[in-house]
Amino acid sequence: MIFSLPKTEQKFCYTLSGLINPLTFLFARINMAKTHTRYVCQQCGRVAASYMGKCPQCSSFNSMVEEVVHEEPVNKGPANVRGLSGRSQPRPIAEVGGDAEDRVHLPIGEFSRVLGGGIVVGSIVLIGGDPGIGKSTLMLQMAMEMAHTQRVLYVSGEESERQIKMRAVRLLNGKQDLPKNLLLVTETNLEVILNHVSELKPDLLIVDSIQTVYLSSLDSSAGSVSQVRECASHLRELAKSSGVSVFLIGHVTKEGAIAGPRVLEHIVDTVLYLEGDRFQAYRLLRSVKNRFGATAEVGVFEMREGGLVEVTNPSEAFLAERLVNAAGSTIAVTMEGTRPILVEIQGLTSPTQFGNARRTPNGIDFNRLLLIAAVLTRRVGLKLSEQDVFVNVVGGIQIDEPAADLAIAAAITSSWKDVPVRAEAVLIGEIGLAGELRMPGQMVARLREAQKLGFKTAIVPKAIRQGEPYPKGIEIIEVRSLDQALNVALKMPEPRAKKQE
C-alpha cells in the first residue's frame, strides 16, 4: 500500500518507520536490563558473572548454579524499611527488661544440657547431621515431649503427615496417647508457613528441613544459597519479634558441614551437630555455637527401636565391653565441653606387607597419629617404620583434644611389646616433640570422673604450678617424660608415687 502513495508521502512513511524500529529496540533493551543472570556457588556462596566449573573460593567442582535476578526499583522511603518490629526505638540498657534469659524446661535431659539448661524463648536453633543419623527422630521426640505443656507446630517438607504419624506411633509404642497440642503440616512455601504460624500462634516451631523451604518471590530453586539465606532471615525475624522458639533441621555436605551459605550459621543463635557412626548405636549431640550457654557441650544418646534414649553415664557405657588385661587397650579421659568422658583406646601394630607402613586412625586425627608414632620411634626407640599402626576409639566417639596422646602412645606400645597396660589405671597427658609430657586443662574434673568409675591409679604429667589439689582416694603417679610414663603403665619399674590419703 505504501507504494501507491505519492513520493512525498512515501518518504515520510519510510522516515517514520526508521524512527520506530530503533525506539522499539531501545525500550526492549531497557526492559531486559531489569533482569540478569548470575552464578552462585552452593557451597560457599561466591557470586560470579559467568559459569565456572571450579569455584575459586572453596575449590568445589560443579557447584555454580545459575540464578535469575530481577532488579526492582528501590524505594528509599521509611515505609520500605525492613526490621524485626517495623519501627525500633533505642533505649538505655538499664531500662531493658529481663535480668536473665527466659528458659522453657525440656524433659530430655541430654538435649537440655547441650542447649544450656532449656529452650530460650524466641531463640532459633539449627540442627545438622548426616542422612539417617536421627535428626528428625530426635526433633519429633522433643516435639511430643514439649506438646504436653506447649503448642507445637511441626512443618515437614520431606515427609507426609501420615509418615510422621507412623514414626510417632512407633516411638511411643503404645505407652501413651499422641499429644493433641502437636500440629503437623506438610508445606514448603514459607509464606504459607508464616500464615499458619500467625493463625495458630504456636510456642514452638520445627521446620524439617530448611533446604526444602522456599520464597515465591525468588526465582531460584529451594535449597539454593539465596533461598536458604532469605528463608532463615525471615524465620529469625519471626522468632525475635513474636517470641516463638524455632528449630531448623539442616542438611550437611559430604565434608560434614551444614549445606548452604556460611551466613546461615551466623543467623541462628545455636548450632548443633548430631554425630556418630550409622552402624554404631551411640549418637553425640554436639554444640558448636551457643549464644545462651557453653559451646562444645555434648549429649550422648543410644539409638534403639523406640528412638533415641539418653545415656546419663556415657563413660560406663563406653567401657562396658572392655576386655581387661588385653594388650593394646588403654583408658583415656577426654573433656567434651564441661563433661569428662572415659573412653577405651585400642592400638594394634602388625608387620607391614607393603613397602610403606600404614597409619590407620579411627576416632582420632590422622596427623596426630603420625606425630605420636614419630615420637615413639625417635624418643622411645620403638621400631615402627616396618609396622602398620591401627588406632581405634571404641564407641564411635571422635577425640580432638591432645590430652589423649599418652593413652594413644601407651596403646601402641602395649601392642608392639605384647604387654598389657595396668587395668586399673587411666592415662592423661599431652606429648611434646621432645618426648615430654604436658599438663592438659581441667585435670581435677578428669580425675574425679575416673575415681567415680572405680579406677585406682592415674598416670599424669608432673605439675609445675600449684593448682587445685587432686581428689583423695586415687593414686596419682606424676611423670615428666613419655618413656617414664610407659614404664609405669606397662608395670615396669616405676618412679616415686604420690599417694592421696
KOLTI-779270 format. One record per residue (C-alpha): x, y, z; chain. Coordinates in pm, 1 decimal, padded with zeros to 6 digits. Layout:
<nodes>
NODE, u, v, w, c
NODE, X, Y, Z, A
...
</nodes>
This chain:
<nodes>
NODE, u, v, w, c
NODE, 00000.0, 00000.0, 00000.0, A
NODE, 00284.1, 00237.1, 00065.5, A
NODE, 00396.9, 00223.3, -00297.2, A
NODE, 00060.1, 00354.6, -00415.1, A
NODE, 00112.7, 00681.1, -00228.8, A
NODE, 00279.3, 00988.4, -00375.5, A
NODE, 00659.5, 01006.5, -00346.2, A
NODE, 00647.6, 01278.2, -00078.0, A
NODE, 00422.6, 01069.8, 00146.9, A
NODE, 00632.8, 00757.3, 00081.8, A
NODE, 00946.1, 00933.5, 00208.6, A
NODE, 00760.4, 01041.2, 00523.4, A
NODE, 00646.8, 00684.3, 00595.8, A
NODE, 00998.7, 00547.0, 00544.5, A
NODE, 01137.4, 00808.4, 00782.9, A
NODE, 00872.7, 00729.4, 01047.6, A
NODE, 00935.9, 00354.2, 01030.0, A
NODE, 01308.0, 00414.0, 01060.9, A
NODE, 01247.9, 00604.8, 01383.5, A
NODE, 01006.2, 00348.9, 01530.8, A
NODE, 01238.3, 00048.1, 01493.8, A
NODE, 01531.6, 00197.1, 01695.9, A
NODE, 01290.0, 00317.6, 01967.5, A
NODE, 01136.9, -00028.5, 01994.3, A
NODE, 01483.4, -00182.2, 02024.5, A
NODE, 01582.6, 00073.0, 02289.5, A
NODE, 01272.5, 00004.2, 02504.6, A
NODE, 01336.2, -00368.3, 02475.0, A
NODE, 01694.0, -00320.9, 02596.3, A
NODE, 01571.0, -00113.2, 02891.8, A
NODE, 01325.8, -00386.8, 02992.5, A
NODE, 01591.9, -00654.6, 02957.1, A
NODE, 01829.5, -00461.5, 03182.7, A
NODE, 01595.4, -00522.9, 03477.3, A
NODE, 01665.5, -00896.3, 03464.4, A
NODE, 02006.0, -01060.6, 03458.7, A
NODE, 02156.2, -01396.0, 03546.1, A
NODE, 02436.7, -01479.5, 03783.9, A
NODE, 02608.1, -01795.0, 03906.1, A
NODE, 02622.4, -01868.6, 04278.7, A
NODE, 02833.1, -02138.1, 04445.2, A
NODE, 02609.1, -02362.9, 04654.2, A
NODE, 02892.5, -02442.5, 04894.3, A
NODE, 03038.7, -02103.6, 04989.2, A
NODE, 02801.1, -01851.0, 04827.8, A
NODE, 03050.5, -01689.1, 04588.3, A
NODE, 02879.9, -01494.0, 04307.7, A
NODE, 03021.4, -01490.3, 03953.2, A
NODE, 02901.8, -01332.7, 03631.2, A
NODE, 02977.0, -01641.7, 03421.1, A
NODE, 02980.4, -02014.1, 03480.5, A
NODE, 03294.6, -02177.5, 03620.9, A
NODE, 03348.7, -02548.5, 03665.3, A
NODE, 03551.8, -02496.7, 03983.4, A
NODE, 03474.2, -02235.7, 04246.2, A
NODE, 03787.3, -02021.9, 04302.8, A
NODE, 03693.5, -01960.5, 04668.3, A
NODE, 03614.7, -02307.5, 04809.7, A
NODE, 03763.6, -02518.5, 04523.7, A
NODE, 03446.1, -02727.5, 04486.1, A
NODE, 03358.4, -02862.3, 04141.2, A
NODE, 03024.3, -02818.7, 03961.0, A
NODE, 02877.9, -02613.0, 04246.1, A
NODE, 02797.3, -02296.3, 04044.0, A
NODE, 02421.1, -02274.6, 03985.2, A
NODE, 02252.6, -02019.0, 03760.8, A
NODE, 02009.4, -01776.4, 03925.0, A
NODE, 01784.8, -01516.5, 03762.6, A
NODE, 01783.5, -01181.4, 03943.3, A
NODE, 01507.4, -00923.2, 03897.0, A
NODE, 01610.8, -00570.5, 03981.3, A
NODE, 01315.5, -00388.3, 04132.5, A
NODE, 01309.6, -00012.2, 04183.8, A
NODE, 01431.3, 00071.8, 04530.4, A
NODE, 01204.7, 00284.7, 04744.6, A
NODE, 01417.0, 00466.3, 04997.6, A
NODE, 01121.8, 00591.3, 05198.4, A
NODE, 01057.8, 00483.7, 05556.7, A
NODE, 00767.8, 00258.5, 05455.4, A
NODE, 01005.6, 00011.7, 05287.9, A
NODE, 01238.0, -00030.0, 05585.0, A
NODE, 01270.2, -00393.2, 05693.1, A
NODE, 01318.3, -00473.4, 06059.5, A
NODE, 01218.7, -00700.7, 06344.3, A
NODE, 00928.4, -00488.9, 06464.6, A
NODE, 00873.2, -00231.8, 06189.7, A
NODE, 00982.8, 00069.2, 06396.8, A
NODE, 01264.0, 00047.2, 06652.5, A
NODE, 01341.5, 00285.1, 06935.1, A
NODE, 01681.6, 00299.1, 07111.1, A
NODE, 01664.5, 00260.8, 07491.6, A
NODE, 01922.8, 00269.8, 07772.1, A
NODE, 02046.9, -00076.9, 07858.6, A
NODE, 01943.9, -00030.0, 08222.7, A
NODE, 01581.0, 00009.0, 08118.5, A
NODE, 01571.4, -00313.0, 07916.5, A
NODE, 01357.0, -00570.4, 08098.5, A
NODE, 01468.5, -00921.6, 08188.1, A
NODE, 01760.8, -00989.3, 08421.8, A
NODE, 01826.0, -01329.9, 08265.6, A
NODE, 01704.1, -01514.5, 07960.7, A
NODE, 01374.3, -01698.9, 07996.8, A
NODE, 01408.5, -02072.0, 07950.6, A
NODE, 01147.3, -02339.9, 07898.1, A
NODE, 01207.9, -02673.4, 08068.8, A
NODE, 01295.9, -02953.8, 07824.8, A
NODE, 01222.0, -03305.3, 07959.7, A
NODE, 01506.0, -03461.6, 07755.5, A
NODE, 01798.1, -03404.0, 07993.3, A
NODE, 02083.2, -03457.3, 07746.1, A
NODE, 01921.5, -03222.9, 07493.7, A
NODE, 01862.1, -02961.9, 07764.4, A
NODE, 02226.5, -02989.2, 07872.3, A
NODE, 02353.7, -02912.7, 07523.4, A
NODE, 02118.2, -02614.4, 07488.3, A
NODE, 02249.4, -02471.4, 07815.0, A
NODE, 01963.5, -02560.1, 08050.4, A
NODE, 01647.2, -02545.1, 07839.8, A
NODE, 01489.5, -02369.8, 07541.7, A
NODE, 01529.7, -01992.0, 07534.6, A
NODE, 01209.0, -01814.0, 07435.9, A
NODE, 01242.6, -01650.1, 07094.1, A
NODE, 01561.8, -01835.9, 07001.7, A
NODE, 01638.8, -02004.5, 06669.6, A
NODE, 01835.2, -02331.6, 06671.4, A
NODE, 01992.7, -02512.3, 06376.0, A
NODE, 02050.0, -02890.0, 06391.8, A
NODE, 02262.9, -03066.1, 06129.7, A
NODE, 02383.6, -03419.2, 06075.1, A
NODE, 02442.5, -03694.1, 05821.0, A
NODE, 02142.8, -03855.4, 05646.7, A
NODE, 01981.5, -04123.9, 05860.5, A
NODE, 02166.0, -04022.8, 06177.5, A
NODE, 01841.1, -03945.5, 06364.9, A
NODE, 01776.3, -03569.9, 06331.5, A
NODE, 01405.2, -03599.5, 06252.5, A
NODE, 01361.6, -03869.8, 06515.7, A
NODE, 01516.8, -03653.2, 06786.1, A
NODE, 01310.4, -03348.2, 06689.8, A
NODE, 00987.1, -03548.5, 06681.9, A
NODE, 01064.8, -03688.9, 07026.6, A
NODE, 01126.2, -03337.9, 07155.2, A
NODE, 00805.9, -03212.4, 06990.1, A
NODE, 00595.2, -03483.2, 07158.5, A
NODE, 00753.5, -03410.8, 07497.3, A
NODE, 00702.0, -03035.8, 07467.1, A
NODE, 00344.3, -03076.6, 07339.8, A
NODE, 00231.3, -03173.6, 07690.9, A
NODE, 00284.7, -02817.2, 07810.6, A
NODE, 00310.1, -02606.6, 07491.7, A
NODE, 00160.0, -02572.5, 07145.6, A
NODE, 00397.3, -02716.7, 06885.7, A
NODE, 00380.7, -02681.8, 06506.1, A
NODE, 00585.2, -02938.1, 06312.7, A
NODE, 00639.0, -02834.9, 05948.5, A
NODE, 00782.6, -03100.2, 05719.0, A
NODE, 00888.9, -03054.3, 05359.9, A
NODE, 01024.9, -03405.8, 05319.6, A
NODE, 00761.5, -03637.0, 05469.4, A
NODE, 00383.6, -03651.6, 05460.2, A
NODE, 00171.2, -03614.0, 05769.9, A
NODE, 00089.7, -03985.1, 05758.0, A
NODE, 00457.8, -04079.9, 05760.8, A
NODE, 00526.8, -03853.5, 06057.7, A
NODE, 00237.8, -04008.4, 06249.9, A
NODE, 00368.5, -04359.4, 06174.7, A
NODE, 00704.4, -04263.5, 06326.8, A
NODE, 00536.6, -04104.4, 06629.1, A
NODE, 00331.7, -04419.3, 06694.7, A
NODE, 00646.3, -04630.6, 06668.0, A
NODE, 00833.7, -04405.9, 06911.4, A
NODE, 00553.7, -04413.5, 07169.4, A
NODE, 00499.3, -04789.1, 07124.0, A
NODE, 00153.4, -04770.3, 07280.8, A
NODE, 00283.2, -04635.5, 07612.1, A
NODE, 00078.0, -04315.8, 07585.4, A
NODE, -00160.6, -04135.7, 07353.0, A
NODE, -00048.3, -03895.3, 07085.7, A
NODE, -00043.6, -03536.3, 07218.7, A
NODE, -00319.9, -03312.2, 07087.6, A
NODE, -00109.9, -02995.5, 07103.5, A
NODE, 00128.1, -03130.1, 06837.7, A
NODE, 00013.9, -02997.7, 06499.5, A
NODE, 00151.3, -03138.9, 06172.1, A
NODE, 00160.5, -02977.5, 05830.4, A
NODE, 00340.7, -03061.9, 05506.7, A
NODE, 00439.1, -02735.0, 05340.8, A
NODE, 00740.4, -02584.6, 05166.7, A
NODE, 00615.2, -02234.0, 05082.3, A
NODE, 00741.9, -02000.5, 05353.5, A
NODE, 00458.9, -01750.6, 05305.2, A
NODE, 00202.8, -02023.1, 05376.8, A
NODE, 00406.2, -02141.3, 05678.0, A
NODE, 00410.8, -01789.9, 05822.3, A
NODE, 00032.1, -01767.0, 05772.8, A
NODE, -00009.5, -02091.7, 05969.2, A
NODE, 00205.9, -01951.1, 06247.1, A
NODE, 00000.5, -01631.0, 06251.7, A
NODE, -00325.6, -01824.6, 06279.0, A
NODE, -00221.3, -02099.1, 06522.2, A
NODE, 00020.3, -01893.5, 06736.4, A
NODE, 00238.9, -02188.9, 06844.5, A
NODE, 00501.6, -02169.2, 07119.0, A
NODE, 00744.4, -02391.9, 06929.2, A
NODE, 00804.2, -02418.3, 06552.7, A
NODE, 01003.9, -02701.7, 06393.9, A
NODE, 01099.5, -02682.9, 06024.0, A
NODE, 01223.5, -03004.4, 05861.3, A
NODE, 01423.6, -02902.9, 05671.4, A
NODE, 01540.7, -02551.4, 05585.0, A
NODE, 01671.8, -02670.8, 05246.1, A
NODE, 01317.0, -02761.4, 05133.0, A
NODE, 01159.0, -02424.0, 05216.7, A
NODE, 01136.5, -02152.2, 04951.2, A
NODE, 01011.9, -01797.7, 04897.4, A
NODE, 00794.6, -01749.7, 04589.1, A
NODE, 00939.1, -01400.9, 04534.9, A
NODE, 01279.1, -01555.2, 04445.8, A
NODE, 01330.9, -01733.9, 04115.2, A
NODE, 01596.8, -01973.7, 04245.5, A
NODE, 01504.7, -02326.9, 04346.9, A
NODE, 01461.6, -02447.1, 04704.2, A
NODE, 01790.8, -02526.6, 04875.2, A
NODE, 01992.2, -02267.5, 04684.1, A
NODE, 02210.4, -02015.9, 04863.0, A
NODE, 01970.4, -01724.9, 04820.0, A
NODE, 01663.9, -01926.6, 04925.8, A
NODE, 01827.0, -02069.6, 05237.3, A
NODE, 01963.4, -01729.9, 05341.1, A
NODE, 01636.3, -01541.6, 05291.7, A
NODE, 01415.9, -01810.4, 05448.3, A
NODE, 01639.9, -01829.3, 05755.5, A
NODE, 01633.5, -01449.0, 05786.9, A
NODE, 01252.3, -01443.7, 05778.6, A
NODE, 01231.7, -01718.1, 06042.1, A
NODE, 01480.8, -01532.4, 06259.3, A
NODE, 01266.8, -01218.6, 06241.8, A
NODE, 00964.1, -01430.7, 06334.2, A
NODE, 01142.2, -01570.0, 06640.7, A
NODE, 01271.4, -01233.9, 06765.0, A
NODE, 00950.3, -01040.5, 06708.3, A
NODE, 00689.3, -01295.1, 06824.7, A
NODE, 00878.6, -01496.3, 07086.9, A
NODE, 00828.4, -01828.6, 06905.0, A
NODE, 01116.8, -02071.3, 06954.0, A
NODE, 01225.2, -02202.3, 06612.7, A
NODE, 01418.1, -02524.0, 06541.1, A
NODE, 01561.2, -02575.9, 06191.5, A
NODE, 01689.2, -02907.0, 06057.8, A
NODE, 01968.4, -02867.0, 05802.7, A
NODE, 02135.2, -03098.8, 05555.7, A
NODE, 02511.8, -03143.9, 05553.5, A
NODE, 02762.5, -03164.4, 05270.1, A
NODE, 02994.8, -03456.4, 05203.6, A
NODE, 03257.6, -03280.4, 05415.8, A
NODE, 03018.9, -03282.5, 05713.9, A
NODE, 02942.5, -02907.3, 05724.1, A
NODE, 02587.8, -02773.2, 05709.9, A
NODE, 02482.3, -02719.9, 05349.0, A
NODE, 02409.2, -02369.5, 05229.4, A
NODE, 02582.8, -02039.1, 05286.9, A
NODE, 02808.3, -01992.4, 05586.9, A
NODE, 02591.7, -01697.9, 05688.8, A
NODE, 02323.1, -01949.6, 05788.1, A
NODE, 02522.8, -02040.3, 06099.2, A
NODE, 02564.5, -01670.9, 06182.4, A
NODE, 02191.6, -01603.0, 06157.8, A
NODE, 02085.4, -01861.5, 06417.2, A
NODE, 02150.9, -01847.7, 06791.8, A
NODE, 02263.3, -02208.2, 06839.2, A
NODE, 02422.2, -02462.2, 06603.9, A
NODE, 02405.0, -02831.0, 06697.4, A
NODE, 02550.1, -03133.7, 06520.0, A
NODE, 02420.5, -03488.8, 06565.7, A
NODE, 02721.8, -03711.1, 06513.7, A
NODE, 02802.1, -04079.9, 06525.7, A
NODE, 02861.0, -04382.8, 06310.7, A
NODE, 02545.6, -04503.1, 06136.8, A
NODE, 02647.8, -04859.7, 06220.0, A
NODE, 02700.8, -04781.3, 06588.5, A
NODE, 02428.8, -04738.0, 06847.7, A
NODE, 02561.2, -04419.8, 07009.2, A
NODE, 02484.8, -04066.3, 06889.3, A
NODE, 02652.2, -03748.3, 07012.0, A
NODE, 02466.2, -03416.6, 07004.7, A
NODE, 02740.3, -03153.9, 06998.6, A
NODE, 02706.9, -02776.6, 07034.7, A
NODE, 02948.0, -02570.5, 06825.5, A
NODE, 02778.1, -02233.1, 06877.5, A
NODE, 02550.6, -02120.6, 07158.8, A
NODE, 02466.6, -01761.7, 07246.1, A
NODE, 02292.0, -01872.8, 07564.1, A
NODE, 02530.7, -02136.7, 07701.1, A
NODE, 02867.8, -02305.3, 07682.2, A
NODE, 02995.6, -02429.6, 07347.7, A
NODE, 03140.6, -02776.5, 07283.9, A
NODE, 02882.0, -02935.0, 07516.4, A
NODE, 02789.3, -03292.8, 07429.0, A
NODE, 02479.1, -03501.5, 07489.8, A
NODE, 02501.9, -03878.7, 07445.4, A
NODE, 02212.8, -04087.9, 07310.4, A
NODE, 02168.3, -04450.0, 07213.6, A
NODE, 01961.2, -04540.8, 06908.9, A
NODE, 01706.2, -04809.1, 06989.4, A
NODE, 01381.6, -04933.4, 06838.4, A
NODE, 01188.0, -04677.8, 07043.0, A
NODE, 01402.9, -04385.3, 06927.3, A
NODE, 01695.7, -04206.2, 07088.0, A
NODE, 01743.7, -04292.6, 07456.3, A
NODE, 01952.7, -04076.7, 07689.1, A
NODE, 02284.1, -04213.0, 07817.3, A
NODE, 02328.1, -04043.5, 08152.9, A
NODE, 02664.2, -04211.8, 08224.7, A
NODE, 02846.2, -04234.6, 07891.2, A
NODE, 03178.6, -04339.1, 08045.1, A
NODE, 03026.5, -04653.5, 08189.9, A
NODE, 02855.4, -04730.1, 07859.7, A
NODE, 03174.9, -04691.8, 07655.3, A
NODE, 03370.5, -04920.4, 07891.7, A
NODE, 03101.6, -05187.5, 07935.0, A
NODE, 03251.0, -05432.9, 07680.9, A
NODE, 03616.2, -05371.5, 07764.2, A
NODE, 03842.7, -05676.4, 07777.6, A
NODE, 04060.7, -05627.2, 08085.3, A
NODE, 04437.1, -05702.9, 08067.0, A
NODE, 04434.6, -05715.8, 07687.8, A
NODE, 04743.1, -05588.1, 07510.6, A
NODE, 04683.3, -05264.6, 07322.0, A
NODE, 04394.6, -05137.6, 07537.1, A
NODE, 04415.1, -04817.0, 07743.5, A
NODE, 04173.6, -04575.1, 07907.9, A
NODE, 04177.8, -04202.9, 07827.2, A
NODE, 03979.5, -03923.0, 07991.7, A
NODE, 03858.2, -03669.1, 07737.8, A
NODE, 03663.8, -03349.5, 07800.8, A
NODE, 03353.4, -03286.6, 07593.4, A
NODE, 03262.2, -02933.0, 07691.4, A
NODE, 03236.3, -02939.7, 08070.6, A
NODE, 03177.7, -03316.7, 08089.3, A
NODE, 03464.5, -03565.8, 08135.5, A
NODE, 03417.4, -03893.6, 07947.5, A
NODE, 03626.7, -04207.8, 07983.4, A
NODE, 03683.1, -04393.6, 07657.4, A
NODE, 03876.7, -04702.2, 07561.2, A
NODE, 04153.4, -04658.3, 07304.7, A
NODE, 04278.0, -04965.6, 07122.3, A
NODE, 04609.5, -04989.5, 06940.7, A
NODE, 04743.8, -05259.7, 06711.8, A
NODE, 05078.6, -05299.1, 06539.4, A
NODE, 05140.5, -05554.3, 06267.0, A
NODE, 05437.3, -05615.6, 06034.0, A
NODE, 05370.5, -05441.3, 05707.6, A
NODE, 05324.9, -05638.3, 05388.3, A
NODE, 05397.5, -05340.6, 05163.0, A
NODE, 05685.0, -05102.5, 05107.3, A
NODE, 05544.4, -04820.3, 05320.3, A
NODE, 05393.9, -04880.3, 05662.7, A
NODE, 05032.5, -04770.4, 05702.3, A
NODE, 04885.9, -04548.9, 05972.8, A
NODE, 04510.6, -04603.7, 06013.2, A
NODE, 04322.8, -04398.0, 06275.9, A
NODE, 03955.9, -04430.3, 06366.0, A
NODE, 03828.7, -04162.4, 06602.7, A
NODE, 04147.3, -03953.0, 06619.9, A
NODE, 04318.8, -03713.7, 06381.8, A
NODE, 04547.3, -03871.6, 06124.2, A
NODE, 04821.6, -03612.0, 06165.7, A
NODE, 04809.9, -03660.6, 06543.3, A
NODE, 04875.0, -04030.8, 06494.9, A
NODE, 05172.3, -03956.4, 06271.2, A
NODE, 05316.8, -03723.3, 06537.0, A
NODE, 05278.3, -03980.2, 06817.0, A
NODE, 05427.7, -04257.2, 06603.7, A
NODE, 05727.1, -04036.1, 06519.5, A
NODE, 05788.6, -03951.6, 06886.6, A
NODE, 05766.0, -04321.4, 06983.2, A
NODE, 06018.2, -04407.8, 06713.1, A
NODE, 06263.3, -04126.7, 06787.3, A
NODE, 06237.5, -04077.7, 07166.1, A
NODE, 06133.8, -04420.9, 07295.2, A
NODE, 06311.3, -04644.2, 07044.4, A
NODE, 06016.7, -04838.9, 06903.5, A
NODE, 06083.5, -04965.9, 06552.6, A
NODE, 05757.1, -04865.7, 06389.4, A
NODE, 05895.0, -04799.6, 06042.5, A
NODE, 05812.6, -05158.1, 05940.6, A
NODE, 05489.1, -05181.5, 06138.6, A
NODE, 05135.0, -05098.6, 06032.3, A
NODE, 04974.6, -04899.6, 06314.5, A
NODE, 04599.7, -04903.3, 06377.0, A
NODE, 04426.1, -04694.4, 06644.8, A
NODE, 04055.6, -04716.2, 06728.3, A
NODE, 03836.9, -04524.3, 06975.1, A
NODE, 03565.2, -04760.1, 07098.3, A
NODE, 03205.1, -04643.1, 07070.8, A
NODE, 03237.9, -04429.3, 06759.1, A
NODE, 03335.4, -04116.7, 06953.9, A
NODE, 03570.8, -03861.6, 06795.1, A
NODE, 03858.9, -03729.4, 07009.3, A
NODE, 04008.7, -03395.3, 06907.8, A
NODE, 04196.8, -03280.7, 07218.4, A
NODE, 04567.4, -03367.4, 07276.7, A
NODE, 04505.5, -03491.8, 07633.9, A
NODE, 04458.9, -03842.6, 07488.9, A
NODE, 04812.6, -03851.7, 07341.9, A
NODE, 04956.1, -04052.0, 07632.4, A
NODE, 04679.5, -04312.5, 07614.4, A
NODE, 04729.0, -04349.7, 07237.6, A
NODE, 05105.8, -04389.7, 07276.1, A
NODE, 05057.8, -04647.6, 07553.7, A
NODE, 04812.1, -04848.6, 07342.3, A
NODE, 05059.1, -04861.5, 07050.6, A
NODE, 05350.0, -04953.7, 07277.5, A
NODE, 05145.5, -05219.3, 07456.1, A
NODE, 05057.1, -05386.9, 07127.3, A
NODE, 05415.0, -05363.9, 06998.2, A
NODE, 05558.6, -05523.9, 07315.5, A
NODE, 05253.7, -05752.1, 07365.5, A
NODE, 05235.1, -05642.8, 07729.9, A
NODE, 04900.8, -05525.0, 07876.6, A
NODE, 04860.5, -05182.9, 08034.1, A
NODE, 04762.9, -05166.5, 08401.1, A
NODE, 04390.2, -05235.9, 08404.2, A
NODE, 04310.5, -05003.5, 08696.0, A
NODE, 04497.6, -04702.0, 08552.9, A
NODE, 04392.2, -04408.1, 08336.6, A
NODE, 04643.8, -04213.6, 08129.6, A
NODE, 04614.8, -03837.8, 08080.7, A
NODE, 04869.4, -03611.8, 07913.6, A
NODE, 04980.1, -03427.6, 07601.4, A
NODE, 05300.1, -03539.3, 07427.7, A
NODE, 05560.0, -03290.0, 07304.1, A
NODE, 05807.0, -03345.8, 07021.2, A
NODE, 06092.2, -03377.8, 07271.0, A
NODE, 05915.5, -03665.8, 07444.1, A
NODE, 05799.4, -03455.2, 07738.2, A
NODE, 05450.3, -03464.3, 07886.7, A
NODE, 05242.2, -03150.4, 07925.4, A
NODE, 04953.3, -03086.8, 08161.6, A
NODE, 04605.6, -03058.4, 07999.5, A
NODE, 04326.4, -02844.6, 08136.4, A
NODE, 04059.2, -02943.5, 08390.0, A
NODE, 04270.8, -03220.7, 08539.3, A
NODE, 04075.5, -03235.6, 08867.0, A
NODE, 03743.8, -03295.6, 08685.9, A
NODE, 03903.5, -03577.3, 08485.4, A
NODE, 04040.8, -03746.2, 08796.1, A
NODE, 03707.1, -03722.8, 08977.3, A
NODE, 03531.9, -03898.1, 08691.3, A
NODE, 03796.1, -04172.7, 08687.0, A
NODE, 03764.9, -04219.0, 09062.5, A
NODE, 03384.5, -04237.6, 09040.4, A
NODE, 03410.5, -04528.0, 08795.1, A
NODE, 03645.2, -04724.7, 09022.8, A
NODE, 03989.3, -04660.1, 08874.5, A
NODE, 04264.3, -04671.2, 09137.0, A
NODE, 04559.5, -04512.5, 08953.9, A
NODE, 04612.8, -04213.2, 08727.7, A
NODE, 04932.2, -04151.2, 08530.4, A
NODE, 04958.0, -03775.6, 08469.6, A
NODE, 05228.0, -03518.4, 08383.1, A
NODE, 05417.2, -03368.2, 08675.2, A
NODE, 05253.3, -03044.1, 08784.7, A
NODE, 05487.5, -02746.0, 08763.2, A
NODE, 05244.7, -02490.1, 08902.1, A
NODE, 05039.9, -02540.8, 09214.2, A
NODE, 04667.2, -02553.0, 09149.7, A
NODE, 04359.2, -02714.4, 09293.9, A
NODE, 04451.0, -03024.4, 09498.5, A
NODE, 04387.4, -03363.0, 09342.8, A
NODE, 04093.2, -03569.8, 09473.7, A
NODE, 04161.0, -03818.1, 09751.3, A
NODE, 04124.3, -04192.6, 09716.1, A
NODE, 04310.9, -04229.9, 09385.3, A
NODE, 04683.0, -04288.0, 09339.6, A
NODE, 04845.1, -04013.3, 09133.6, A
NODE, 05168.4, -04107.4, 08955.9, A
NODE, 05343.3, -03798.3, 08819.7, A
NODE, 05597.3, -03839.4, 08539.2, A
NODE, 05795.3, -03594.2, 08329.9, A
NODE, 05862.5, -03786.8, 08008.3, A
NODE, 05686.0, -04031.0, 07780.0, A
NODE, 05947.2, -04300.2, 07846.3, A
NODE, 05878.9, -04286.7, 08222.1, A
NODE, 05504.0, -04296.6, 08170.4, A
NODE, 05525.1, -04606.6, 07950.1, A
NODE, 05743.8, -04785.4, 08205.0, A
NODE, 05482.1, -04719.2, 08472.0, A
NODE, 05184.2, -04808.5, 08252.0, A
NODE, 05336.7, -05138.7, 08138.8, A
NODE, 05412.6, -05248.1, 08500.8, A
NODE, 05785.0, -05191.7, 08469.6, A
NODE, 05997.6, -05023.2, 08743.0, A
NODE, 05808.4, -04704.3, 08823.0, A
NODE, 05912.7, -04373.0, 08978.5, A
NODE, 05806.4, -04249.8, 09316.7, A
NODE, 05429.3, -04226.2, 09350.1, A
NODE, 05238.5, -03968.6, 09547.6, A
NODE, 04957.8, -04130.9, 09746.7, A
NODE, 04648.6, -03924.3, 09811.2, A
NODE, 04517.1, -04010.3, 10158.0, A
</nodes>
